């Protein structure tokens, strides 16, 4: 199905050169990083935007790798991975507070949990801000400028390369979904694969392929539900590891989190069923 969309002349436009697509993706990381530094505070929204842009740029560099300077691309991917991990640690803490407060309100145990996280967060926030200051804007801008190569491949060939990579993520997703009860680790990997798939489809759209936007929206919905599953599951694991996990308030929250995990998986499956008919 995907290969047919890529190869159909009626579904192609002029598109953008691969190196420009890659530079634009890295530019979004730069913008998010500079916003974070300018604010001098790693707010939840700014951390989320930085993390999301790092993942998108990493996937774009990956799927367009053969069209980019290898050394610059690999160095950028290392930096982006480190940025994403640091942002991810902060983001996970923010989400855990949100979920606990959402399920049990702002009083009692969620408030005590929030205070614990508020004491833990500054350590990760400082680590993130220090690394952002280290690589932004100098190193990111220099590597971004070096992405171009002397050899240009025909755009149709690049489209097929990206489509083949996307096809692998589709196959992996189908394998996970074919199981009645996939393990938690498989669902987490599926969430990551779906994010990569959505970004690769957007990259195809940037390269001039039409007919992907509806699929991108459906995949984004499924990934969002699996993201909810992941966030809830990691909070549940955090609470189960506590010495006071047997207390009624904690036990009740763990029970609610397990229910929410199951509902998130069901919603993700419903979204993916739509993809088959899109």
C-alpha positions, -999 to 999 in steps of 0.1 A, spaced: 0 0 0 27 25 10 49 16 -20 19 23 -43 14 57 -28 51 65 -33 53 53 -69 20 67 -82 26 98 -104 -7 113 -94 4 113 -58 36 132 -62 45 169 -62 78 187 -65 87 184 -29 118 196 -10 153 185 -13 163 159 14 190 181 29 166 210 33 141 186 51 169 175 74 180 210 81 145 222 89 141 193 114 173 202 132 162 239 130 131 230 151 154 215 177 175 247 177 144 268 181 130 247 210 164 246 228 169 284 225 133 289 238 142 268 268 175 287 274 158 320 270 132 312 296 158 301 320 133 276 333 125 241 320 87 244 320 68 213 313 56 225 279 91 237 267 106 204 278 79 185 259 85 205 227 122 200 229 119 163 234 94 159 205 116 179 181 146 159 190 128 126 182 115 140 149 150 153 139 166 120 148 142 100 127 146 124 97 184 121 99 180 83 101 157 78 71 176 104 50 210 92 61 223 81 27 216 116 13 234 135 41 270 139 52 276 108 73 299 124 99 277 154 105 246 133 106 260 108 131 273 135 154 239 153 153 221 120 162 244 115 192 236 150 205 199 146 198 198 113 217 215 129 247 191 159 246 161 136 243 171 114 272 177 144 295 144 160 285 126 126 289 136 123 325 121 157 333 90 151 312 83 117 329 82 134 363 59 161 351 35 136 336 35 115 367 23 144 388 -4 152 362 -18 116 361 -18 112 399 -37 145 404 -61 136 375 -71 103 390 -73 112 427 -75 149 428 -51 174 444 -54 163 480 -39 135 501 -14 111 486 -11 128 451 0 160 468 27 141 489 38 124 457 40 158 440 63 171 467 86 142 463 88 148 426 93 185 431 124 177 451 137 153 425 130 173 394 156 201 398 184 176 395 172 165 361 163 200 351 197 213 358 213 184 339 191 192 309 198 230 309 235 225 312 236 202 282 214 225 262 237 254 269 267 233 259 254 223 224 232 253 216 235 271 193 271 266 182 276 229 178 241 223 164 243 251 139 278 240 126 267 204 122 235 214 106 254 234 80 276 204 72 247 181 63 249 187 26 269 163 3 283 167 -32 262 138 -46 225 142 -51 202 112 -55 170 114 -76 141 123 -54 121 93 -64 149 70 -52 150 88 -19 112 84 -15 114 47 -21 142 44 5 121 62 31 91 41 22 110 9 27 121 20 61 86 29 70 74 -5 58 96 -22 84 80 -2 112 46 -12 98 56 -49 98 68 -47 134 36 -30 144 15 -57 128 35 -84 146 29 -69 180 -8 -63 173 -13 -99 161 -8 -111 198 -39 -111 220 -20 -97 250 13 -81 240 37 -77 269 43 -41 283 78 -39 267 63 -48 232 37 -21 236 63 4 245 84 -5 215 52 -3 193 46 33 206 82 43 195 78 26 161 45 44 155 61 77 163 89 69 139 64 58 113 45 90 115 76 111 112 87 91 82 53 96 65 56 134 71 91 132 56 76 115 25 51 144 24 79 169 25 96 150 -3 65 155 -25 44 123 -18 7 130 -14 -19 109 4 -1 104 37 -17 131 60 -47 111 70 -25 81 79 -2 104 99 -32 116 119 -44 81 127 -9 69 137 -5 100 159 -38 90 177 -27 55 183 8 66 195 -9 91 218 -30 63 234 1 41 238 19 71 252 -8 73 279 -3 36 285 34 41 289 30 71 313 5 53 334 25 21 335 57 38 346 39 57 374 23 24 385 58 8 386 71 37 406 43 34 432 46 -4 434 83 0 443 75 22 473 77 8 508 42 21 516 26 6 485 2 -13 506 -14 18 521 -50 22 510 -44 55 491 -15 41 472 -31 7 466 -63 25 452 -42 46 429 -23 15 416 -56 -2 410 -69 28 390 -37 30 370 -40 -7 360 -76 0 347 -63 30 328 -35 9 312 -60 -15 298 -83 12 285 -54 29 268 -44 -2 249 -80 -7 238 -81 28 224 -48 23 207 -61 -8 190 -92 10 178 -71 37 163 -49 12 144 -79 -5 130 -88 27 113 -53 27 97 -61 -5 78 -90 12 60 -73 46 56 
